[in-house]
């Protein structure tokens, strides 16, 4: 969904600005010069006509700049991210066993997620810079400077309407949100790989081996008692050790009572 919003707000954009040129000779004026532009923002191909305020002659001008590379790069990454997310969702739901087979699925998923995270950051940053340049190139005050009639003080050139850039600003926001989304997903995909499983398995194996080490030839050998156990009954209560048939814990209090 975030990828759809990203490429829809950028790839589906079209804007328009309007200028007014009021010549000293009112009959030569043009108070409504509309300039329309759209994605992929090859502004140098956007032509418009403006009066020269020198008779009926008009001049053909074009906006400045070509910002298609950053815009198309951003939209391309968004489209491929959407397609991969859609395919991954199908695999997660219907091909879970195939996905986990030989750990190949999670490993590929992890690598692709890292790559898309990096591409989202790069494309969003590039498009943010491109959008800033588009705003400058389509600023009515900047466009008025291209007209020869506006260089004469006797003529009045005014901006009538500026293009609305809210959807393009939204596309940049969704670009960075996609980066956060994919970068945060790296951890969850990493947990599915064998790397995370092997890292968790080694400490468990070590702890499992420790009790076996103490039970074999360690503290529970015959060196602590004839019965083979450290805490075996009779280890302190053997007749040969203290000369009594009772345990150690009972002989002490009995002797003390007899002395009294």
C-alpha positions as CSV (number, residue, x, y, z in Angstrom):
1,X,0.0,0.0,0.0
2,X,2.8,2.4,0.8
3,X,4.5,1.7,-2.5
4,X,1.2,2.3,-4.3
5,X,0.8,5.7,-2.7
6,X,4.4,6.6,-3.5
7,X,4.3,6.0,-7.2
8,X,0.6,7.1,-7.6
9,X,1.2,10.5,-6.1
10,X,4.3,11.1,-8.2
11,X,3.6,9.3,-11.5
12,X,0.0,10.6,-11.7
13,X,0.9,14.3,-11.1
14,X,0.0,17.1,-13.5
15,X,0.2,20.8,-12.6
16,X,-0.4,24.2,-14.1
17,X,0.7,27.7,-13.5
18,X,-0.8,30.9,-14.9
19,X,0.9,34.2,-15.8
20,X,-0.3,37.6,-16.8
21,X,1.5,40.1,-19.1
22,X,0.0,43.6,-19.2
23,X,1.6,45.5,-22.0
24,X,1.7,49.3,-22.3
25,X,-0.4,48.8,-25.4
26,X,-3.4,47.0,-23.9
27,X,-4.3,45.3,-27.2
28,X,-1.0,43.4,-27.1
29,X,-1.5,42.1,-23.5
30,X,-2.2,38.5,-22.5
31,X,-3.6,38.2,-19.0
32,X,-4.0,34.5,-19.0
33,X,-0.9,32.5,-20.0
34,X,-1.4,28.9,-18.9
35,X,1.6,26.6,-18.7
36,X,0.9,22.9,-17.9
37,X,3.4,20.3,-17.0
38,X,3.3,16.7,-15.7
39,X,5.3,13.6,-14.8
40,X,8.1,12.8,-15.8
41,X,9.0,16.5,-15.5
42,X,10.9,17.1,-18.8
43,X,10.3,20.7,-18.4
44,X,12.6,21.7,-21.2
45,X,10.0,20.2,-23.5
46,X,7.1,22.2,-22.1
47,X,6.6,25.1,-24.5
48,X,4.3,28.1,-24.2
49,X,3.7,31.4,-26.1
50,X,4.0,34.8,-24.6
51,X,3.5,38.3,-26.0
52,X,6.5,40.5,-26.7
53,X,4.6,43.7,-26.4
54,X,6.0,44.7,-29.7
55,X,3.1,44.6,-32.0
56,X,1.3,41.3,-32.5
57,X,4.4,39.3,-32.4
58,X,4.6,36.5,-29.9
59,X,7.5,34.4,-28.8
60,X,7.7,30.7,-28.0
61,X,9.5,29.8,-24.8
62,X,10.2,26.7,-22.8
63,X,10.6,25.9,-19.1
64,X,14.1,25.1,-17.9
65,X,15.3,21.8,-16.6
66,X,14.9,18.0,-17.1
67,X,14.2,16.2,-13.8
68,X,12.9,13.0,-15.3
69,X,15.8,10.8,-14.1
70,X,15.1,11.2,-10.4
71,X,11.3,11.0,-10.9
72,X,11.4,7.9,-13.0
73,X,13.9,6.3,-10.7
74,X,11.6,6.9,-7.8
75,X,8.5,5.6,-9.5
76,X,10.4,2.5,-10.9
77,X,11.6,1.5,-7.4
78,X,8.0,2.0,-6.1
79,X,6.5,-0.2,-8.8
80,X,9.1,-3.0,-8.3
81,X,8.7,-2.8,-4.5
82,X,4.9,-3.2,-5.0
83,X,5.3,-6.2,-7.3
84,X,7.8,-7.9,-5.0
85,X,5.6,-7.3,-1.9
86,X,2.7,-8.8,-3.8
87,X,4.7,-11.9,-4.9
88,X,6.1,-12.3,-1.4
89,X,2.7,-12.2,0.2
90,X,1.5,-15.0,-2.1
91,X,4.6,-17.1,-1.2
92,X,4.1,-16.5,2.5
93,X,0.5,-17.7,2.4
94,X,0.4,-20.5,-0.2
95,X,4.0,-21.7,-0.4
96,X,5.3,-21.6,3.1
97,X,6.9,-25.0,3.0
98,X,8.6,-24.3,-0.2
99,X,9.8,-20.9,1.2
100,X,11.5,-22.6,4.1
101,X,13.1,-25.4,2.1
102,X,16.9,-25.5,2.4
103,X,16.7,-22.0,3.9
104,X,17.0,-20.5,0.4
105,X,13.7,-18.6,0.6
106,X,14.4,-16.6,3.7
107,X,18.0,-15.9,2.6
108,X,16.8,-14.5,-0.8
109,X,14.1,-12.5,1.0
110,X,16.6,-11.0,3.4
111,X,19.0,-9.9,0.6
112,X,16.1,-8.4,-1.5
113,X,14.8,-6.6,1.6
114,X,18.2,-5.0,2.3
115,X,18.6,-4.0,-1.4
116,X,15.1,-2.4,-1.5
117,X,15.8,-0.5,1.8
118,X,18.9,1.0,0.3
119,X,17.1,1.8,-3.0
120,X,14.2,3.5,-1.2
121,X,16.6,5.7,0.7
122,X,18.6,6.7,-2.5
123,X,15.5,7.2,-4.7
124,X,13.6,9.2,-2.1
125,X,16.6,11.5,-1.5
126,X,17.1,11.9,-5.2
127,X,13.5,12.7,-5.8
128,X,13.4,15.1,-2.9
129,X,16.2,17.0,-4.6
130,X,14.5,16.8,-7.9
131,X,11.2,18.1,-6.5
132,X,13.1,21.0,-5.0
133,X,14.4,21.9,-8.5
134,X,11.0,21.4,-10.1
135,X,9.5,23.9,-7.7
136,X,12.2,26.4,-8.6
137,X,11.8,25.8,-12.3
138,X,8.0,26.2,-12.2
139,X,7.9,29.2,-9.9
140,X,5.9,31.9,-11.7
141,X,8.3,34.6,-10.7
142,X,11.2,32.6,-12.3
143,X,9.2,31.9,-15.4
144,X,8.4,35.6,-15.9
145,X,12.1,36.3,-16.1
146,X,12.2,34.3,-19.3
147,X,9.9,36.7,-21.1
148,X,11.4,39.6,-23.0
149,X,8.3,41.7,-22.4
150,X,8.9,41.5,-18.6
151,X,12.3,43.1,-19.0
152,X,10.7,46.4,-19.9
153,X,9.5,48.5,-17.0
154,X,6.6,49.8,-19.0
155,X,5.0,46.4,-19.0
156,X,3.5,44.7,-16.0
157,X,4.1,40.9,-15.5
158,X,2.3,39.2,-12.6
159,X,1.9,35.6,-11.4
160,X,-1.7,34.7,-11.4
161,X,-1.6,31.1,-10.1
162,X,1.1,28.8,-8.8
163,X,1.1,25.0,-9.3
164,X,-0.1,22.9,-6.4
165,X,2.7,20.6,-5.2
166,X,1.0,18.9,-2.3
167,X,0.8,15.5,-4.0
168,X,4.5,15.6,-4.9
169,X,5.3,16.5,-1.3
170,X,3.3,13.5,-0.2
171,X,5.2,11.3,-2.6
172,X,8.5,12.2,-0.9
173,X,7.0,11.5,2.5
174,X,5.8,8.1,1.4
175,X,9.2,7.4,-0.1
176,X,10.9,7.9,3.3
177,X,8.1,6.0,5.0
178,X,8.8,3.1,2.6
179,X,12.4,3.2,3.6
180,X,11.6,3.0,7.3
181,X,9.2,0.2,6.6
182,X,11.6,-1.9,4.6
183,X,14.6,-1.2,6.9
184,X,12.5,-2.2,9.9
185,X,11.5,-5.4,8.2
186,X,15.1,-6.4,7.8
187,X,15.2,-7.7,11.4
188,X,12.0,-9.8,10.9
189,X,13.3,-11.4,7.7
190,X,16.7,-12.0,9.3
191,X,15.0,-14.0,12.1
192,X,13.7,-16.4,9.4
193,X,17.2,-17.1,8.0
194,X,19.6,-19.9,9.2
195,X,22.0,-17.3,10.5
196,X,19.7,-16.3,13.3
197,X,18.8,-19.9,14.1
198,X,22.4,-21.0,14.2
199,X,23.3,-18.1,16.5
200,X,20.6,-19.1,18.9
201,X,21.4,-22.8,18.7
202,X,25.1,-22.8,19.9
203,X,24.5,-21.4,23.4
204,X,21.7,-23.9,23.9
205,X,23.9,-26.8,22.9
206,X,26.6,-25.6,25.3
207,X,24.2,-25.5,28.2
208,X,22.9,-28.9,27.3
209,X,26.3,-30.4,27.4
210,X,27.3,-29.1,30.8
211,X,25.1,-31.4,33.0
212,X,26.4,-34.4,31.1
213,X,30.0,-33.3,31.9
214,X,29.3,-33.3,35.6
215,X,27.4,-36.5,35.6
216,X,30.2,-38.4,33.8
217,X,33.3,-39.1,35.7
218,X,33.0,-35.9,37.8
219,X,31.3,-35.4,41.1
220,X,29.1,-38.5,40.9
221,X,32.0,-41.1,40.6
222,X,33.0,-43.7,43.2
223,X,35.6,-41.4,44.7
224,X,33.0,-39.9,47.0
225,X,31.3,-43.0,48.1
226,X,31.0,-46.7,47.4
227,X,27.6,-46.3,46.0
228,X,28.8,-43.9,43.2
229,X,26.9,-40.8,44.1
230,X,27.8,-37.7,46.0
231,X,24.5,-37.3,47.7
232,X,23.8,-41.0,48.1
233,X,22.2,-42.2,51.3
234,X,24.7,-43.6,53.7
235,X,27.7,-41.7,52.4
236,X,28.1,-40.1,55.7
237,X,26.4,-42.8,57.7
238,X,28.6,-45.8,56.8
239,X,29.7,-47.8,59.8
240,X,33.3,-47.8,58.6
241,X,33.6,-44.0,58.6
242,X,32.5,-42.9,62.1
243,X,32.0,-46.2,63.8
244,X,28.3,-45.7,64.2
245,X,25.4,-47.1,62.3
246,X,23.5,-43.9,62.5
247,X,23.9,-40.9,60.1
248,X,26.1,-38.0,60.8
249,X,23.3,-35.6,61.3
250,X,21.9,-37.8,64.1
251,X,25.0,-38.9,66.0
252,X,26.0,-35.4,67.0
253,X,22.8,-34.5,69.0
254,X,22.7,-38.0,70.5
255,X,26.3,-37.8,71.9
256,X,25.7,-34.4,73.3
257,X,22.5,-35.5,75.1
258,X,24.3,-38.5,76.6
259,X,27.1,-36.3,78.0
260,X,24.5,-34.0,79.7
